Amino acid sequence: MTPDDQDLIRRRQASRARVMALLLGALVLLIFAISIAKIQLGMHG
């Protein structure tokens, strides 16, 4: 495996890791927003 191949693999892995981090962050924000909405509905209901 040449250094160019290793560099390409590392770039793909880094790109995949960034996408996974963004998806995980979005999931956390979604759960947080749903929780806040449920708490607000519970207080006013």
HUMOQUI-V227769 format. One record per residue. N is the residue number from 1. RES is the residue in three letters. PHI is phi in whole degrees, 0 to 359 (none if undefined). OMEGA is omega in whole degrees, 0 to 359 (NA if undefined). NEAR is the number of other C-alpha atoms within 10 Angstrom. Layout:
N;RES;PHI;OMEGA;NEAR + N;RES;PHI;OMEGA;NEAR
This chain:
1;MET;none;183;5 + 2;THR;277;177;7 + 3;PRO;302;178;8 + 4;ASP;295;178;9 + 5;ASP;297;180;10 + 6;GLN;297;179;11 + 7;ASP;296;179;11 + 8;LEU;297;179;12 + 9;ILE;298;180;12 + 10;ARG;297;178;12 + 11;ARG;295;178;12 + 12;ARG;296;180;12 + 13;GLN;296;180;12 + 14;ALA;295;179;12 + 15;SER;296;179;12 + 16;ARG;297;180;12 + 17;ALA;295;178;12 + 18;ARG;296;179;12 + 19;VAL;298;180;12 + 20;MET;296;179;12 + 21;ALA;296;179;12 + 22;LEU;296;179;12 + 23;LEU;295;179;12 + 24;LEU;295;178;12 + 25;GLY;298;179;12 + 26;ALA;295;178;12 + 27;LEU;296;179;12 + 28;VAL;298;179;12 + 29;LEU;297;179;12 + 30;LEU;296;179;12 + 31;ILE;298;178;12 + 32;PHE;298;181;12 + 33;ALA;296;178;12 + 34;ILE;296;179;12 + 35;SER;298;179;12 + 36;ILE;299;180;12 + 37;ALA;297;180;11 + 38;LYS;294;179;11 + 39;ILE;297;180;12 + 40;GLN;295;178;11 + 41;LEU;295;180;10 + 42;GLY;294;182;9 + 43;MET;289;184;7 + 44;HIS;270;184;6 + 45;GLY;268;NA;6
